C-alpha cells in the first residue's frame, strides 16, 4: 500500500465523460498519476485529449507554467482495458447511474487490483451499501462524490457505507486534499449530504409556487436580493436541468420512505414529463434563447400606482429601536399614535400569515400591509396582504418604499413570507441531517456552502434567524398549513428550548 503522498500514487478512473475528465485533471494537479478507461471505443482517448486541452488553457491564462503542464500531461495515460489498473492505489468509478453497471465494474476490478487498493464510486444517488454488497471485500468500497465542474468545485463528499473500513475513508479524505478538494465525511444515505441538504431550497420554492404565493421570478429575486443566494431556486433548477433535479428529488424522497419534509410538487413532475428541462431545452420554469439567456419577462418588481403613503398605523406599538419603527423612518412615513380608520396598517408578522396576524391583533385585515423585515431590505422589500385587502393601501405603502430608492415585491398571503419561510425550511432540514448523524454539524454547513454556494450553512442560518424564531416559524407553518413537511427537527427544538448553540453535539 503506497502512502497517499507518494509521488507514484496512481488513481484509475473508470469513465471518461465530463466527471471522469475532471477527476483526472485534479489528480494530475495533485502530482499523481492518472489512468483513464472507458468501455466505449475511443472515449478514453477523447477524454484524455479534453484533459490536455484544459491544461493548455490554464497555461494560456497564466495559471500554469509550460513545464508544469508538460509534467501533468506526462502522468496521464489511457487504459486499453481494466487490466491496466492492476497497479492502481485507488480506482474511482464515474459511469452511468445504474446499480448493475457499477456492481459489474467493481466485481471486475476486484479480480485485478491489489486487496489493499481502494474502490471508490462517484455516484450522486445510489447507496454505497448496494454497490458494495456484491464485492468480495466491501470494506474497501466507499463513495468519493465530486461536483461538476470538478476543477472549480472544491467540495468532495467522502461517503462511508455500513461496511466501509474507517481507514479507507481517512485515506480517501487525504487523497481529496492532495487533489486540492475539501473533503467532508458523510454517512451513507439517499442523496448523501449536498443532494439531501439542497432539497429544501428547491421543494419549498416549488411549494410556494403551488400555493400561489409568488411567481418564479419573484421568489428568485427575493432570495438573491434579500438573502444573499447567488442564484434563485428556479434559475438553478433550470441550469442543472429537470432531468437531473426531479429524479434526484424522487430518489431522496423515496429513499427516506416518503418523508413529507422532502416531498416535491406535481409541477416539478409535470415539467420533467413535458420535457421542459431548463436551459438545455430552452424551456423550464423560464424560457431561454439560443444563447441560454432568460427571455421570460420578470414580474419581480411591483410598479405601484397612486401617491406614496404619508402616515401609517402600526399593528404593534413599536419603540424606537424596533425594526418596524426604523423601517417607517426609512420610507418617510409618520406613525400614528391612534388608528384613524383610514390609513394603511403596517405590520411585521414573524412566522404568521397576514390573515392570522390581523385576527390575532384585532386590526382591520383590509388595511393591513405586512412587511418582511427578517431579511435584508436595502435593495428589495417584500409586502403581502390578506385576501380581500384594499389594494389601495398596498399601493400607497409600495409607492413610499419605491420613493425611498428600493424595489417592491408584492406576494400573496403566506406564513413566513418567502425569505423567512425558505430559510427556516433550509435550516430545519440541516438540523434533521445533524439529528440523524449523517455528518458533523460543521461539515453540514461547509458542504452546503461549497456544494451549493449557499451564503451560509443551514445550521448557521438557524443561528442567524435565532433558534427560537426558526422553531416558531416551523411550528406556525405546520399549524397553519396542517402539513407535516414543516415538522420541526428535534435537534432544532431541543437546542432552542435549552438556549444552546445550534452546533452543540448530542
C-alpha positions as CSV (number, residue, x, y, z in Angstrom):
1,X,0.0,0.0,0.0
2,X,1.5,3.3,-1.1
3,X,1.1,6.4,1.0
4,X,-1.3,8.9,-0.4
5,X,1.6,11.4,-0.6
6,X,3.8,9.0,-2.6
7,X,5.0,10.6,-5.9
8,X,4.0,7.4,-7.7
9,X,0.5,7.3,-6.2
10,X,-1.8,6.1,-9.0
11,X,-5.5,6.8,-9.5
12,X,-7.5,4.8,-12.0
13,X,-10.6,6.5,-13.4
14,X,-13.4,4.4,-15.0
15,X,-15.4,6.6,-17.3
16,X,-14.0,9.4,-19.5
17,X,-17.0,11.7,-19.6
18,X,-17.2,15.2,-18.1
19,X,-16.8,13.9,-14.5
20,X,-14.1,11.5,-15.3
21,X,-12.1,14.2,-17.1
22,X,-12.5,16.5,-14.1
23,X,-11.3,13.8,-11.7
24,X,-8.3,13.0,-13.9
25,X,-7.4,16.7,-14.1
26,X,-7.4,17.3,-10.3
27,X,-5.5,14.0,-9.9
28,X,-2.8,15.3,-12.2
29,X,-2.8,18.7,-10.5
30,X,-2.2,16.9,-7.2
31,X,1.1,15.4,-8.6
32,X,-0.2,11.9,-9.1
33,X,-0.6,9.5,-12.0
34,X,-4.0,9.1,-13.6
35,X,-5.1,6.2,-15.8
36,X,-8.4,6.6,-17.7
37,X,-10.6,3.8,-19.1
38,X,-13.9,3.9,-20.9
39,X,-15.8,1.0,-22.3
40,X,-16.9,3.0,-25.3
41,X,-14.4,2.8,-28.2
42,X,-12.3,5.9,-28.5
43,X,-13.9,7.6,-25.4
44,X,-10.9,7.3,-23.2
45,X,-8.6,8.8,-25.9
46,X,-11.1,11.6,-26.5
47,X,-11.5,12.3,-22.8
48,X,-7.7,12.3,-22.3
49,X,-7.5,14.8,-25.2
50,X,-10.0,17.1,-23.4
51,X,-7.9,17.0,-20.2
52,X,-4.9,18.1,-22.3
53,X,-6.9,21.0,-23.7
54,X,-8.0,22.1,-20.3
55,X,-4.3,22.0,-19.1
56,X,-3.3,24.0,-22.1
57,X,-6.0,26.7,-21.4
58,X,-4.5,27.1,-17.9
59,X,-1.2,27.8,-19.5
60,X,-2.8,30.3,-21.8
61,X,-4.4,32.1,-18.9
62,X,-1.1,32.2,-17.0
63,X,-2.4,29.9,-14.3
64,X,0.1,27.1,-15.0
65,X,3.6,27.1,-16.3
66,X,4.5,25.2,-19.5
67,X,6.8,23.0,-17.5
68,X,4.1,22.0,-15.0
69,X,1.7,21.4,-17.9
70,X,4.1,19.0,-19.6
71,X,4.6,17.2,-16.3
72,X,0.8,16.8,-15.8
73,X,0.3,15.6,-19.3
74,X,3.1,13.1,-18.9
75,X,1.4,11.5,-15.9
76,X,-1.9,10.9,-17.8
77,X,-2.3,7.6,-19.6
78,X,-5.1,5.7,-21.3
79,X,-6.0,2.1,-20.3
80,X,-6.8,-0.4,-23.0
81,X,-8.8,-2.4,-20.5
82,X,-9.4,-2.6,-16.8
83,X,-6.5,-5.0,-16.6
84,X,-4.2,-1.9,-16.9
85,X,-5.4,-0.8,-13.4
86,X,-3.5,-3.6,-11.7
87,X,-1.0,-1.2,-10.1
88,X,-3.6,1.5,-9.1
89,X,-3.8,2.5,-5.4
90,X,-7.3,3.9,-5.8
91,X,-9.9,3.5,-8.6
92,X,-12.7,6.0,-8.9
93,X,-15.7,4.9,-10.9
94,X,-17.6,7.7,-12.7
95,X,-20.0,5.9,-15.1
96,X,-23.8,5.9,-15.7
97,X,-26.0,5.9,-12.6
98,X,-27.1,2.2,-12.9
99,X,-26.5,-0.1,-10.0
100,X,-25.9,-3.2,-12.0
101,X,-23.3,-1.5,-14.2
102,X,-21.4,-0.3,-11.2
103,X,-21.5,-3.7,-9.5
104,X,-20.2,-5.3,-12.6
105,X,-17.3,-2.8,-12.8
106,X,-16.4,-3.3,-9.1
107,X,-16.6,-7.1,-9.5
108,X,-14.2,-7.0,-12.4
109,X,-11.8,-4.6,-10.6
110,X,-11.6,-6.9,-7.6
111,X,-10.1,-9.6,-9.8
112,X,-7.4,-7.1,-11.0
113,X,-6.3,-4.6,-8.3
114,X,-4.5,-5.5,-5.0
115,X,-6.5,-6.3,-2.0
116,X,-5.5,-3.1,-0.3
117,X,-6.5,-0.9,-3.2
118,X,-9.5,1.4,-2.6
119,X,-12.5,1.2,-4.8
120,X,-14.4,4.5,-4.8
121,X,-17.6,5.5,-6.6
122,X,-18.6,8.9,-7.8
123,X,-22.3,8.1,-7.6
124,X,-24.5,11.0,-6.6
125,X,-27.6,9.0,-5.7
126,X,-27.0,5.2,-5.4
127,X,-26.4,3.8,-1.9
128,X,-22.8,2.7,-1.2
129,X,-24.2,-0.3,0.6
130,X,-25.9,-1.5,-2.5
131,X,-22.8,-1.1,-4.7
132,X,-20.5,-2.8,-2.1
133,X,-23.0,-5.6,-1.4
134,X,-21.7,-8.0,-4.1
135,X,-18.0,-7.1,-3.5
136,X,-15.6,-9.7,-2.1
137,X,-14.0,-7.0,0.1
138,X,-16.8,-4.5,0.9
139,X,-14.7,-2.7,3.5
140,X,-12.6,-1.1,0.8
141,X,-15.6,0.4,-1.0
142,X,-16.6,4.0,-0.4
143,X,-18.1,7.0,-2.1
144,X,-16.0,9.8,-3.4
145,X,-18.5,12.2,-4.8
146,X,-17.2,15.2,-6.8
147,X,-19.2,18.1,-8.1
148,X,-19.4,19.5,-11.6
149,X,-17.2,21.1,-12.8
150,X,-14.7,19.2,-10.7
151,X,-11.7,21.6,-11.1
152,X,-13.8,24.5,-9.9
153,X,-15.9,22.9,-7.2
154,X,-13.8,22.5,-4.1
155,X,-16.0,20.0,-2.3
156,X,-15.7,16.3,-2.3
157,X,-18.0,14.0,-0.2
158,X,-16.3,11.0,1.3
159,X,-19.2,8.6,2.0
160,X,-18.8,5.6,4.4
161,X,-21.1,2.7,3.6
162,X,-22.1,0.4,6.5
163,X,-19.2,-1.9,5.7
164,X,-16.6,0.7,4.8
165,X,-13.3,0.5,6.8
166,X,-12.7,3.8,8.6
167,X,-9.1,3.7,7.4
168,X,-10.4,3.7,3.8
169,X,-12.5,6.8,4.4
170,X,-9.5,8.5,6.0
171,X,-7.2,7.6,3.1
172,X,-9.8,9.0,0.6
173,X,-10.0,12.2,2.6
174,X,-6.3,12.6,2.4
175,X,-6.5,11.8,-1.4
176,X,-9.1,14.5,-1.8
177,X,-6.9,17.0,0.0
178,X,-4.0,16.2,-2.3
179,X,-6.3,16.8,-5.2
180,X,-7.0,20.3,-3.8
181,X,-10.5,19.5,-2.7
182,X,-12.2,20.0,0.6
183,X,-13.4,16.6,1.9
184,X,-16.4,16.2,4.2
185,X,-17.2,12.9,5.8
186,X,-20.8,11.6,5.2
187,X,-22.7,8.5,6.3
188,X,-24.4,6.5,3.5
189,X,-27.9,7.9,2.9
190,X,-30.1,8.8,0.0
191,X,-28.7,11.9,-1.6
192,X,-25.7,11.8,0.8
193,X,-25.2,15.4,2.1
194,X,-25.4,18.1,-0.6
195,X,-28.2,16.5,-2.7
196,X,-30.1,15.8,0.5
197,X,-29.5,19.1,2.2
198,X,-30.3,21.0,-1.0
199,X,-33.8,19.6,-1.3
200,X,-35.4,22.3,0.9
201,X,-34.2,25.1,-1.4
202,X,-36.0,23.6,-4.4
203,X,-39.0,21.9,-2.9
204,X,-40.0,24.8,-0.6
205,X,-39.8,27.2,-3.5
206,X,-41.9,24.9,-5.6
207,X,-44.4,24.7,-2.7
208,X,-44.6,28.5,-2.6
209,X,-45.3,28.4,-6.3
210,X,-48.0,25.8,-6.0
211,X,-49.7,27.8,-3.2
212,X,-49.9,30.8,-5.5
213,X,-47.8,32.9,-3.1
214,X,-45.4,34.2,-5.7
215,X,-44.0,33.6,-9.2
216,X,-40.6,32.0,-10.0
217,X,-39.2,35.5,-10.8
218,X,-40.5,36.9,-7.6
219,X,-39.1,34.1,-5.4
220,X,-35.7,34.2,-7.2
221,X,-35.5,37.9,-6.7
222,X,-36.3,37.8,-3.0
223,X,-33.8,35.1,-2.3
224,X,-30.9,36.7,-4.3
225,X,-31.5,40.3,-3.3
226,X,-32.7,39.9,0.3
227,X,-31.0,36.6,1.4
228,X,-27.7,36.6,-0.4
229,X,-28.2,33.4,-2.5
230,X,-26.1,33.6,-5.7
231,X,-28.9,32.1,-7.8
232,X,-32.6,31.7,-7.2
233,X,-34.0,28.1,-6.9
234,X,-35.9,28.3,-10.2
235,X,-33.0,29.6,-12.2
236,X,-30.8,27.0,-10.5
237,X,-33.2,24.2,-11.4
238,X,-33.3,25.4,-15.0
239,X,-29.5,25.4,-15.0
240,X,-29.0,21.9,-13.7
241,X,-32.0,20.6,-15.6
242,X,-35.2,19.0,-14.5
243,X,-33.9,15.7,-15.9
244,X,-31.4,15.8,-13.1
245,X,-33.2,17.7,-10.3
246,X,-36.5,15.8,-10.4
247,X,-35.2,12.3,-10.4
248,X,-32.8,13.2,-7.6
249,X,-35.7,14.7,-5.6
250,X,-37.6,11.5,-6.0
251,X,-34.7,9.3,-5.1
252,X,-34.2,11.2,-1.9
253,X,-37.9,11.3,-1.1
254,X,-38.5,7.6,-1.7
255,X,-35.2,6.7,0.0
256,X,-36.4,8.4,3.2
257,X,-39.7,6.5,2.9
258,X,-41.8,9.4,1.7
259,X,-40.8,11.9,4.5
260,X,-43.0,14.9,3.8
261,X,-40.1,17.3,4.5
262,X,-38.5,16.0,1.3
263,X,-41.6,15.9,-1.0
264,X,-41.6,17.8,-4.3
265,X,-44.7,19.0,-6.1
266,X,-46.8,18.0,-9.1
267,X,-45.5,21.0,-11.1
268,X,-41.9,19.6,-10.8
269,X,-43.0,16.3,-12.2
270,X,-45.1,17.9,-15.0
271,X,-42.1,20.0,-16.3
272,X,-40.0,16.8,-16.2
273,X,-42.5,14.8,-18.1
274,X,-43.2,17.6,-20.6
275,X,-39.5,17.8,-21.5
276,X,-39.3,21.4,-20.2
277,X,-35.9,20.6,-18.7
278,X,-34.5,24.1,-18.4
279,X,-31.7,25.8,-20.4
280,X,-30.8,22.7,-22.3
281,X,-34.3,22.6,-23.9
282,X,-34.7,26.4,-23.9
283,X,-37.7,26.0,-21.6
284,X,-38.2,25.2,-18.0
285,X,-39.6,27.4,-15.3
286,X,-38.4,30.2,-17.7
287,X,-37.9,30.5,-21.4
288,X,-34.4,30.9,-22.9
289,X,-32.9,32.0,-26.2
290,X,-30.3,30.0,-28.2
291,X,-27.5,31.6,-26.1
292,X,-29.1,30.4,-22.9
293,X,-30.4,33.9,-21.8
294,X,-33.6,34.1,-19.8
295,X,-36.1,35.8,-22.1
296,X,-39.2,35.5,-19.8
297,X,-40.5,38.9,-18.7
298,X,-39.9,39.3,-15.0
299,X,-42.7,40.3,-12.7
300,X,-40.5,40.6,-9.6
301,X,-40.7,44.4,-9.3
302,X,-44.1,45.8,-8.4
303,X,-44.9,49.1,-10.1
304,X,-47.1,51.0,-7.6
305,X,-49.9,53.2,-8.6
306,X,-51.1,56.3,-6.8
307,X,-49.4,58.6,-4.3
308,X,-47.0,57.3,-1.5
309,X,-48.4,56.9,2.0
310,X,-47.5,59.7,4.3
311,X,-48.8,58.1,7.6
312,X,-49.4,54.6,8.8
313,X,-50.7,53.0,11.9
314,X,-48.6,50.1,13.3
315,X,-50.3,46.9,14.2
316,X,-48.0,46.6,17.2
317,X,-46.9,49.8,19.0
318,X,-43.2,50.0,18.2
319,X,-40.4,51.5,20.3
320,X,-37.7,53.4,18.7
321,X,-35.2,50.5,18.4
322,X,-38.0,48.4,16.9
323,X,-37.4,47.2,13.3
324,X,-40.8,48.3,12.2
325,X,-40.2,51.8,13.6
326,X,-36.9,52.0,11.8
327,X,-38.5,50.9,8.6
328,X,-41.1,53.6,8.8
329,X,-38.4,56.2,9.3
330,X,-36.5,54.9,6.2
331,X,-39.6,55.2,3.9
332,X,-40.5,58.6,5.4
333,X,-44.0,57.9,6.8
334,X,-45.4,59.2,10.1
335,X,-46.5,56.6,12.7
336,X,-50.0,57.4,14.0
337,X,-50.5,57.1,17.7
338,X,-54.1,56.0,17.2
339,X,-55.7,54.3,14.3
340,X,-57.6,56.8,12.2
341,X,-59.6,54.1,10.4
342,X,-58.3,55.2,7.0
343,X,-54.5,54.9,6.8
344,X,-52.6,51.7,6.0
345,X,-51.9,49.5,8.9
346,X,-48.3,48.3,8.8
347,X,-47.2,45.0,10.5
348,X,-44.4,42.6,10.7
349,X,-45.8,39.1,11.3
350,X,-42.9,36.8,12.4
351,X,-44.0,33.5,11.0
352,X,-47.7,34.2,10.8
353,X,-49.5,34.9,7.6
354,X,-51.3,38.3,7.3
355,X,-54.7,36.8,7.9
356,X,-53.8,35.1,11.2
357,X,-51.7,38.2,12.3
358,X,-54.6,40.6,11.7
359,X,-57.1,38.5,13.5
360,X,-54.8,37.8,16.5
361,X,-54.1,41.6,16.9
362,X,-57.7,42.7,16.1
363,X,-56.7,45.1,13.3
364,X,-58.6,45.6,10.0
365,X,-57.3,42.9,7.6
366,X,-58.4,45.1,4.6
367,X,-56.0,47.8,5.6
368,X,-53.1,45.6,6.8
369,X,-49.9,45.7,4.8
370,X,-47.4,43.1,6.1
371,X,-43.7,43.8,5.5
372,X,-40.9,41.2,5.8
373,X,-38.1,42.6,8.0
374,X,-36.4,39.3,8.6
375,X,-34.1,39.7,5.6
376,X,-32.0,42.5,4.0
377,X,-34.3,45.3,2.8
378,X,-31.6,47.6,1.4
379,X,-32.5,46.7,-2.2
380,X,-35.8,44.9,-2.2
381,X,-38.8,44.9,0.2
382,X,-41.4,42.2,0.3
383,X,-45.0,43.2,1.1
384,X,-48.1,41.0,1.4
385,X,-51.7,41.4,2.2
386,X,-54.6,39.1,3.3
387,X,-57.3,38.0,0.8
388,X,-59.9,40.7,0.3
389,X,-57.5,43.5,1.3
390,X,-58.0,47.0,-0.1
391,X,-55.3,47.2,-2.9
392,X,-55.0,51.0,-2.4
393,X,-53.2,50.6,0.9
394,X,-50.7,48.2,-0.6
395,X,-50.1,50.6,-3.4
396,X,-49.6,53.5,-1.1
397,X,-47.0,51.7,1.1
398,X,-45.3,50.3,-2.0
399,X,-45.1,53.8,-3.5
400,X,-43.4,55.0,-0.3
401,X,-40.9,52.2,-0.4
402,X,-40.1,52.9,-4.1
403,X,-39.7,56.6,-3.3
404,X,-37.0,55.6,-0.7
405,X,-34.9,54.1,-3.6
406,X,-35.9,50.4,-3.3
407,X,-38.0,48.0,-5.3
408,X,-41.0,46.1,-4.0
409,X,-42.1,42.5,-4.5
410,X,-45.8,42.1,-3.6
411,X,-46.8,38.5,-2.8
412,X,-49.9,36.7,-1.8
413,X,-50.6,35.7,1.9
414,X,-48.1,33.2,3.2
415,X,-46.9,32.2,6.7
416,X,-43.3,33.4,6.9
417,X,-43.5,35.4,3.7
418,X,-40.9,33.9,1.3
419,X,-37.5,34.7,2.7
420,X,-38.2,33.7,6.3
421,X,-40.1,30.6,5.2
422,X,-37.4,29.4,2.9
423,X,-34.6,29.9,5.3
424,X,-36.4,28.3,8.2
425,X,-37.1,25.2,5.9
426,X,-33.5,25.0,4.9
427,X,-32.3,25.4,8.5
428,X,-34.8,22.7,9.7
429,X,-33.6,20.2,7.1
430,X,-30.0,20.8,8.0
431,X,-30.9,20.2,11.7
432,X,-32.6,17.0,10.7
433,X,-29.4,15.8,9.0
434,X,-27.4,16.6,12.1
435,X,-30.1,14.8,14.2
436,X,-29.7,11.7,12.0
437,X,-25.9,11.8,12.5
438,X,-25.2,11.7,8.7
439,X,-22.5,14.3,9.1
440,X,-20.9,16.6,11.7
441,X,-22.8,19.9,12.1
442,X,-19.9,22.0,10.9
443,X,-19.5,19.7,7.9
444,X,-23.1,20.2,7.0
445,X,-22.6,23.9,6.9
446,X,-19.4,23.6,5.0
447,X,-20.8,21.2,2.4
448,X,-23.8,23.3,1.6
449,X,-21.7,26.4,1.2
450,X,-19.2,24.8,-1.0
451,X,-21.5,22.5,-2.9
452,X,-24.5,24.8,-3.5
453,X,-23.0,28.3,-2.9
454,X,-25.3,29.0,0.0
455,X,-24.4,32.3,1.6
456,X,-24.2,30.4,4.9
457,X,-24.8,26.8,6.1
458,X,-28.3,25.7,7.2
459,X,-27.3,25.5,10.8
460,X,-25.6,28.9,10.6
461,X,-28.9,30.1,9.1
462,X,-30.8,28.9,12.1
463,X,-28.3,30.8,14.3
464,X,-28.7,34.0,12.3
465,X,-32.5,33.8,12.4
466,X,-32.4,32.8,16.1
467,X,-33.2,29.3,17.1
468,X,-36.4,30.3,18.9
469,X,-37.6,32.2,15.8
470,X,-36.7,29.3,13.5
471,X,-38.6,26.9,15.7
472,X,-41.6,29.2,16.0
473,X,-41.7,29.7,12.2
474,X,-41.7,25.9,11.6
475,X,-44.4,25.4,14.3
476,X,-46.6,28.1,12.8
477,X,-46.1,26.7,9.3
478,X,-47.1,23.3,10.5
479,X,-50.1,24.7,12.4
480,X,-51.4,27.0,9.6
481,X,-50.9,24.6,6.7
482,X,-51.6,21.3,8.6
483,X,-48.7,19.8,6.6
484,X,-46.2,17.5,8.3
485,X,-43.5,18.8,5.9
486,X,-42.9,21.6,8.5
487,X,-42.4,19.2,11.4
488,X,-39.5,20.8,13.4
489,X,-36.4,18.8,13.8
490,X,-35.8,17.6,17.4
491,X,-32.2,18.8,17.0
492,X,-33.6,22.3,16.5
493,X,-36.3,22.0,19.1
494,X,-34.0,20.9,21.9
495,X,-31.4,23.5,21.4
496,X,-33.9,26.3,21.0
497,X,-35.7,25.2,24.2
498,X,-32.4,24.8,26.1
499,X,-30.9,28.0,24.8
500,X,-27.9,26.1,23.4
501,X,-25.9,26.9,20.2
502,X,-27.1,25.0,17.2
503,X,-23.8,23.2,16.7
504,X,-23.9,21.7,20.3
505,X,-23.4,18.0,19.9
506,X,-25.9,15.4,21.2
